Amino acid sequence: MRHSEKKMPCAKKQHKKEKEMRTISNQKYEITDIAHEEYPFLHRIRALRDICGEICAGDIGGFVESESNLSAEPGDCAWIFDDAIAAGDFPAFHWAITALRSSAA
């Protein structure tokens, strides 16, 4: 589901789980084995819990290089949407929302 689409309440959504997951050290999101086609060192994230009413547990997000690219602090609403990328020294934290938007109106 794209960030711009109307969302169903979190409790009513159904999510498929990947069989293999990377090791995680936070309770906000996990880094999946879904690699970026062009940059295979980047992997999609998946929410492990509801995040600030915007993201539901199980939602798939954008791509990260490592856990240092997205804050896992309690109460932090930062998220990486759609096909957006956070890598290298880029940290998304404190209500940051990183999204790739279509230029077509």
C-alpha positions as a LaTeX table, in Angstrom:
\begin{tabular}{lrrr}
\hline
Residue & $x$ (\AA) & $y$ (\AA) & $z$ (\AA) \\
\hline
Met1 & 0.00 & 0.00 & 0.00 \\
Arg2 & 1.36 & 3.41 & $-0.92$ \\
His3 & 1.54 & 6.05 & 1.81 \\
Ser4 & $-0.83$ & 8.30 & $-0.13$ \\
Glu5 & $-3.62$ & 5.69 & $-0.32$ \\
Lys6 & $-6.45$ & 5.55 & 2.19 \\
Lys7 & $-5.47$ & 3.21 & 5.01 \\
Met8 & $-7.62$ & 0.66 & 6.79 \\
Pro9 & $-7.51$ & 0.55 & 10.58 \\
Cys10 & $-4.49$ & $-1.41$ & 11.75 \\
Ala11 & $-6.49$ & $-4.15$ & 13.47 \\
Lys12 & $-8.33$ & $-5.06$ & 10.23 \\
Lys13 & $-5.28$ & $-5.43$ & 7.99 \\
Gln14 & $-3.80$ & $-8.80$ & 7.12 \\
His15 & $-0.07$ & $-9.15$ & 6.52 \\
Lys16 & 2.12 & $-11.77$ & 4.98 \\
Lys17 & 5.27 & $-12.64$ & 6.92 \\
Glu18 & 8.58 & $-13.42$ & 5.30 \\
Lys19 & 10.04 & $-16.75$ & 6.39 \\
Glu20 & 13.54 & $-15.39$ & 6.85 \\
Met21 & 14.23 & $-12.20$ & 8.78 \\
Arg22 & 17.40 & $-10.42$ & 9.78 \\
Thr23 & 18.37 & $-10.20$ & 13.41 \\
Ile24 & 16.73 & $-7.20$ & 15.07 \\
Ser25 & 17.61 & $-5.29$ & 18.19 \\
Asn26 & 14.58 & $-3.02$ & 18.45 \\
Gln27 & 10.82 & $-3.35$ & 18.85 \\
Lys28 & 9.85 & $-0.78$ & 16.19 \\
Tyr29 & 10.84 & $-2.41$ & 12.91 \\
Glu30 & 12.80 & $-5.24$ & 11.35 \\
Ile31 & 15.05 & $-5.26$ & 8.33 \\
Thr32 & 13.72 & $-7.84$ & 5.89 \\
Asp33 & 15.54 & $-9.92$ & 3.29 \\
Ile34 & 13.80 & $-7.94$ & 0.52 \\
Ala35 & 16.79 & $-6.37$ & $-1.24$ \\
His36 & 16.77 & $-3.32$ & $-3.51$ \\
Glu37 & 17.09 & $-4.38$ & $-7.17$ \\
Glu38 & 19.89 & $-1.94$ & $-8.03$ \\
Tyr39 & 21.57 & $-1.69$ & $-4.60$ \\
Pro40 & 21.42 & $-5.15$ & $-2.97$ \\
Phe41 & 23.03 & $-3.90$ & 0.26 \\
Leu42 & 19.77 & $-2.01$ & 0.96 \\
His43 & 16.81 & $-3.87$ & 2.46 \\
Arg44 & 13.15 & $-3.03$ & 3.10 \\
Ile45 & 11.87 & $-2.47$ & 6.62 \\
Arg46 & 8.69 & $-3.87$ & 8.20 \\
Ala47 & 6.91 & $-2.33$ & 11.21 \\
Leu48 & 6.75 & $-4.61$ & 14.26 \\
Arg49 & 4.14 & $-2.43$ & 16.00 \\
Asp50 & 1.78 & 0.43 & 15.21 \\
Ile51 & 3.73 & 3.67 & 14.96 \\
Cys52 & 2.03 & 6.96 & 15.88 \\
Gly53 & $-1.28$ & 6.09 & 14.18 \\
Glu54 & 0.23 & 6.33 & 10.70 \\
Ile55 & 1.99 & 2.98 & 10.30 \\
Cys56 & 0.43 & $-0.37$ & 11.25 \\
Ala57 & 2.30 & $-3.43$ & 12.50 \\
Gly58 & 3.27 & $-5.43$ & 9.41 \\
Asp59 & 3.45 & $-2.44$ & 7.03 \\
Ile60 & 6.37 & $-2.56$ & 4.63 \\
Gly61 & 8.48 & 0.58 & 4.36 \\
Gly62 & 11.37 & 1.84 & 2.27 \\
Phe63 & 15.00 & 0.74 & 2.23 \\
Val64 & 17.78 & 1.05 & 4.81 \\
Glu65 & 21.41 & 0.04 & 4.87 \\
Ser66 & 21.46 & $-0.64$ & 8.62 \\
Glu67 & 19.54 & $-0.02$ & 11.85 \\
Ser68 & 21.47 & 3.23 & 12.29 \\
Asn69 & 19.43 & 4.71 & 9.41 \\
Leu70 & 16.10 & 4.75 & 11.29 \\
Ser71 & 15.48 & 5.64 & 14.92 \\
Ala72 & 14.05 & 2.90 & 17.11 \\
Glu73 & 13.56 & 5.13 & 20.15 \\
Pro74 & 10.22 & 4.72 & 21.99 \\
Gly75 & 7.75 & 7.41 & 20.94 \\
Asp76 & 9.75 & 8.39 & 17.84 \\
Cys77 & 7.44 & 8.49 & 14.80 \\
Ala78 & 10.16 & 8.45 & 12.14 \\
Trp79 & 9.45 & 6.10 & 9.21 \\
Ile80 & 10.72 & 5.50 & 5.68 \\
Phe81 & 7.85 & 5.12 & 3.19 \\
Asp82 & 7.43 & 3.57 & $-0.25$ \\
Asp83 & 10.69 & 3.27 & $-2.23$ \\
Ala84 & 12.61 & 5.91 & $-0.27$ \\
Ile85 & 16.16 & 5.08 & 0.83 \\
Ala86 & 18.07 & 5.93 & 4.01 \\
Ala87 & 21.71 & 4.83 & 3.85 \\
Gly88 & 25.23 & 5.79 & 4.83 \\
Asp89 & 25.29 & 8.53 & 7.46 \\
Phe90 & 21.62 & 9.46 & 6.95 \\
Pro91 & 19.63 & 8.92 & 10.16 \\
Ala92 & 15.83 & 9.31 & 10.10 \\
Phe93 & 14.61 & 10.27 & 13.57 \\
His94 & 12.34 & 12.55 & 15.61 \\
Trp95 & 9.18 & 12.60 & 13.52 \\
Ala96 & 11.08 & 12.50 & 10.22 \\
Ile97 & 9.07 & 10.99 & 7.40 \\
Thr98 & 11.06 & 10.01 & 4.35 \\
Ala99 & 8.91 & 9.34 & 1.31 \\
Leu100 & 9.37 & 9.09 & $-2.41$ \\
Arg101 & 6.57 & 11.05 & $-4.04$ \\
Ser102 & 5.32 & 10.88 & $-7.60$ \\
Ser103 & 5.85 & 14.08 & $-9.57$ \\
Ala104 & 2.58 & 13.49 & $-11.45$ \\
Ala105 & $-0.34$ & 15.37 & $-9.93$ \\
\hline
\end{tabular}
